[in-house]
Amino acid sequence: MKKTFFLFIYFLVSISLFAQSGDPVGILIYSEGESFVLSRNNEVSEYDVYYDDVSGFEFYEGDFVNTNNGTFLEIQLLPGSNIIKISENTSFQIGKIEPQGGGSFSITYGRVRAKVNRLVNNEEFSIKSPSIIAGVRGTDFGYDLVAAKGQESSGALTRVYCFEGKVEVKKSPEPKAEEEPEAEAEVIQEEVVIIEADQMITVLDTEPEKPLTPEPVAQEIELFWDVNEFLGEPIPIAMEIPVEEKPVEKIEEPEPEPEPEILTPLPGPDEKQLKRRRLVLGGTGFMVFGTVVGGVGGVFKYFGDDIFQNQEPGSMDTTANTLLITGGMSAGIGLLAYLGALLVGR
């Protein structure tokens, strides 16, 4: 029954939209989910977020947007950088947009959140429903119009909540009966409440006379928007500023001097050549050292007794053998280095 009721409202609002005219007032900077329905000029079209090219989709005054299950849209309002995030299962209408970023919008069902920059020239940014109107001049706030749950299972639940700045909340005026003369209409003092960050106002349509009372933002709301934060990047809007053109005096410039010739350095050795050089130099060093040490060992081996006559016979053999082994090992390392140089050169 509730779903039929909200679909009926959606139908009534859709057929009452005024014709599209002028420049676009919004551009889609982020989308996720499945699809959304757009009603414009009494024509209804559905767009698939995955298969249709919806990035940069343009919106006009009077457009009525209906998001399907799991679909979230972020619309940047032109010509500024204010952003409205439309949650899933939401019916939302774009109204009049002001030149400095202000505007009026209406919600039939669902959830929206808006980030509004500081406005100028007494403009106001407002979202309304049949229950209450929320107006700001620069803040981060949200607006819910959903079916009541639990003990409040009948009727609709309207909530306006503030994350940053301040929000002015007041009840929507009831439409006057056609047969009621204006002079006899009862004058009702408008109830206006200002809520600040982390506060909200809740209104049940079953309790229309209940006063607007600020209370802490519900944890369910904070968790919902923590998961569904703003993700789109605003598009920079360049504003044209007229500049007085002055005549430019023609100045004769001297002829440029010829640029000096740049000599290209010769290419140096590559990595393989450097490795080969290191191996050859190292091998040569080991070969020279091995030859010298081996030669000294040979001298000690065969002529040690004659050179060192005071030593006992054969006492120089150990020293000679050590020198010969060391020299041989050094020469062997040198040969391996030469072999490595040959392999690197391939």
Summary of the structure (lengths in Angstrom):
residues: 346
radius of gyration: 43.4
end to end distance: 85.7
largest distance: 146.3
contacts: 943
relative contact order: 0.08
helix: 27%
strand: 29%
